[in-house]
Amino acid sequence: MSGTTMLVIALVGLLVVMFGGLALAVGLGLLTRRRQRLDGGEDRGAQPDSGGTAFK
């Protein structure tokens, strides 16, 4: 294989990894937003316990 062919293959592989990571990040972000909306959109880490103390 020539150097140019190897460079093209490497660049295509890099683009695949970049777009795959972007798709994964967007998908997880949408999933997280959807779960928060289904839970009522509240931050469970900021809720006080039965004694009134905030816990995370």
C-alpha positions, -999 to 999 in steps of 0.1 A, spaced: 0 0 0 12 35 -7 15 61 20 -14 81 6 -37 51 8 -27 45 44 -32 82 52 -67 81 37 -76 49 56 -64 65 89 -83 97 83 -115 78 75 -111 57 106 -106 89 127 -138 104 112 -157 72 121 -145 73 157 -152 110 160 -187 108 146 -194 76 166 -184 95 198 -205 124 189 -235 102 182 -230 84 215 -227 117 234 -259 131 218 -278 99 224 -268 97 260 -277 134 265 -311 129 250 -317 97 271 -306 116 303 -329 145 295 -358 122 288 -353 103 320 -352 136 340 -385 147 323 -401 113 332 -390 117 368 -405 151 371 -373 170 362 -361 173 397 -326 169 409 -327 139 432 -293 148 447 -306 181 461 -336 166 480 -336 169 517 -338 137 538 -364 132 565 -344 153 589 -343 182 565 -306 179 557 -297 180 520 -279 149 508 -264 137 475 
